[in-house]
Amino acid sequence: MFEISFKSFFLIFKSMKVDYIIVGFGLAGMSFVKRLEDNNKSFIVYENSSQTSSNVAGGVYNPVVLKRFTPVWQGTEQLKLALPFYKEIEKKFNTVYDFKIPTYRIFKSIEEQNNWFAASDKPKLSSYMDVNIITKKYNGIIAKSGFGKLNHTGRIDTKSLLSDYKAHLKKEDLIYLESFDYTGIEFLEDGVKYKGVSASKIVFCEGYGMHKNPFFKDLPMNEAKGELLTIHAPELDVDFLIKAAVFVLPLGNHYYKVGATFNWHDKTLHPSQEGRDELIEKLESFITVPYKIIEQTAGIRPTVKDRRPLVGIHEKYGQLAILNGLGTRGVMIAPKVSLELYKHIENGSALDPESDIKRFKKA
């Protein structure tokens, strides 16, 4: 029997109607797509793989700013949504993406120990920050003042998650691996049309590619290049994330991810010698065992000047929405803001004023 796919049917008849068009498939796009699937909404995705921040991210989640021992913005609320969100995807694809790993913060001084004690008494932090200083010596780690242990932290394997989800969309003929042409949008009274596809809304989840988007390019987003190393250190044997000048994240079998840099000037996606040297210098300030560099990766983080995401509807074109600016904590933020945007579009629920792009409306 001759079978024809949904996508092939569209190509033959050049006409299709969906609820949503999604542009970009990093953490933001994936999270919004899951909301659509959960609610039986129809959609197609356009993805050109030009943005790599989600794929090269460390994927670490924790609700504490370890530089100052303060709560992450909405960290507890984000994790309450994020962890069940990723658990559902694990069940969907019958695999594991969420790896529970405690975080050990190396103290530089007794003063930092005291600051840790003071912070651990705060209601928002007490369930995460262990009050006992860890004095155990670990081979190859310099920690003269000990460690502070952070519980209920971990990492999401974003690369595998996005790869598996993209494969799922390919199988269902729901993703087009091509660049989106903004000039091809035709605005209708009750939606939009693009290359024969009619939709109620287009949601742009393009990362730093937003700067090429004529409808949202004026929003104040900056790009911060981040670079990571993957190393093999046979003599380093820890099952926790080490946080010091950089983080050292265990991947298993004595492989570790080391990161990350922040470069506000280099906008290329290529790993640099400068980034490599910086990571090596910082790593060797507290790690003394030999290691081999296996891989160096780079990506551009979409960051906003007030360190809040960009969520909302275009002021003039109500058919267009944006979900962007997740910054360094995308695995925590994406599930929450994707739900808020979905409810805003479908039910008229108010957006969080701290995330809503209306906060940048010109006076």
Buried (B, 14 or more C-beta within 10 A) or exposed (E): EEEEEEBEEBEEEEEBEBBBBBBBBBBBBBBBBBBBBEEEBBBBBBBBEBBBBBBBBBBBBBBBBBEEBBBBBBBBEBBEBBBEBBEEBBEEBEEEBBBEBBBBBBBBEEEBBEBBBEBBEEEBBEEBBBEEBBEEEBEBBEBEBBBBBBEBBBBBBBBBBBEBBBEBBBEEBBBBEEBBEBEEBEEEEEBBBBBEBBBBBBBBBBBBBBBEBEBBEEBEBBBBBBBBBBBBBEEBEBEBBBBBBBBBBBBEEBBBBBBBBEBEEBEEBEBBEEBBEBBBEBBEEBBEBEBEBEEBBBBBBBBBEEEBBBBBBBEEEEBBBBBBBBBBBBBBBBBBBBBBBBBBBBEEEEBBEEBBBEBBEEE
